[in-house]
Amino acid sequence: MKKLLQHSSHYLAGLFGGLAIGFISFPIFTRIFSVADYGMIDFIQKILLVPTALSKAGMQNSVLRFYNEKEFSSNRESARSYYSTMLFGVAAMAVAITLVFLVAVKFLLRHLIDGPLATLLLFASALILLRAIESILLSFLRIEERTAAYNAASVLMKAAMVGTVCAFLPWLGRSVRTYLSGTMAAELVFVTVLVAWLFRRRLLSAISFDRALFRSAVGFGLPLVFYELAGVILLTADRALVRYYLGGEALGYYSVAYGLSQYVNDLMTVPLGLAILPIYLRLWSAEGRARTIEFLHLSLDFYLMAAAGIYMLVTLGSHDALVLLASPKYLGADRLIPYLVGGLLIYTTHVFLCAGLLIQKKTGTMALALICSTALNVVLNCVLLPRMGLQGAAVALLLTHIVTILLLWLASSRILPIGVRAAALAKYGAAGLAGWAAASQIALPSHLLNLVCRCAVGIAVYAGALLLLDSRVRSLPSYLLRSRRSQSVEAGIAAEPVLSEAEEPEEVCK
């Protein structure tokens, strides 16, 4: 748990940097671009996720699975073979998929894709190759536990993208093409720098490419492609259906609401997901099934505690946050945010509940569950969008994520039975309801003051209610104090000079 908290805090620091850039760029881009253009930018990025997922072939997961720290530290050639195989293999697949994508958009799908969208997709197709390579490069930093480098690279890339897009605006104007041009330029520089760093470490060589390792890596990762692809289609299908049923303006509103919801969910998902997978894989191999179940039980319980508080804050502040960050022209999208955040927080529990499937390499089961959920999402959108409007898309996403988690939980519980404590969940819900009831009475004329005061009161009441209801929360300060003292004692012992055998007193030597 200490390692999980430590690594999560490192990733959370980088995430806060990225979110800070996002909170700066989000109000800029929502005001610079029209509602329809903003929706188009988001839609194109989601479409490109499909060929990008195919390009990676699940190799970003194979990078984690086939890394052998002991062997690679002692055998340089083995390490060079690993890095070269993973990176060059993905690059070759990405080039092939990019060419197929170009042909498909240009000739095969021209009757399904309108002209402006097809032109922009062809223009942005280089992002498929760049993002596939980025995924592998970041996975290298992650598996080496270079959390500082990982965070710095992620934050700098986002900052460079925002800066490049803003620099291109006076030359190219306020258009979707300008945004895509700036994004491609920034990501090209990012990929070039990290690949050059690997060459400098002498970890890349074309002649070190290992076909057997590549086949094994693809064999492990390929079922996860269908899982990732189903998730990508889940993200893309609702936008395509919103655009089809309600038009480009509605897509812009939905994209902004989803973007704000994603920012909230990323605060939990990104650091947790990056940190927990290597830990429970190592725990499974080193200490066995029982310890892994105990760790995942405890981690899930604390996640649910945090998620209940976050959802309470979202319901209190979504209206004011939307006006402040996006602008009043997006009013109405705030009603979608509680549904979207609720669905995303529920889906994030797969980090814990799918552990058994990942450990036992049952990736095909994960893919099948998500494919069924994607089909359900399409059906729900087709039914609800014409009747409920944009709210129908948000409700469809919430219901889809609930069904997805239930399917994955049932499949994974046969291997690792990770349960949810109903009594604890009821306590978190009661504490969240108390916080919402107290803070929702605040109504100030300033959106900023209203947001700050509501959230502050909500957090205070939620924390106070948990102290009253949960004994573990009451014991947390004393535990942290004892942990701090033990670390200080260990540090003091480690700092004491150790005598060599020649320096030891004679009596001790005897």
Secondary structure, 3 states (H helix, E strand, C coil): CHHHHHHHHHHHHHHHHHHHHHHHHHHHHHHHCCHHHHHHHHHHHHHHHHHHHHHHCCHHHHHHHCCCHHHHHHCHHHHHHHHHHHHHHHHHHHHHHHHHHHHHHHHHCCCCCCHHHHHHHHHCCHHHHHHHHHHHHHHHHHHCCCHHHHHHHHHHHHHHHHHHHHHHHHHHCCCHHHHHHHHHHHHHHHHHHHHHHHHHCCCCCHHHCCHHHHHHHHHHHHHHHHHHHHHHHHHHHHHHHHHHHHCHHHHHHHHHHHHHHHHHHHHHHHHHHHHHHHHHHHHHHHHCHHHHHHHHHHHHHHHHHHHHHHHHHHHHHHHHHHHHHCCHHHCCHHHHHHHHHHHHHHHHCHHHHCHHHHHCCCHHHHHHHHHHHHHHHHHHHHHHHHHHCHHHHHHHHHHHHHHHHHHHHHHHCCCCCCCCCHHHHHHHHHHHHHHHHHHCCCCCCCHHHHHHHHHHHHHHHHHHHHHHHCHHHHHHHHHHHHHHHHHHHHHHHHHCCCCCCCCCCHHHHC
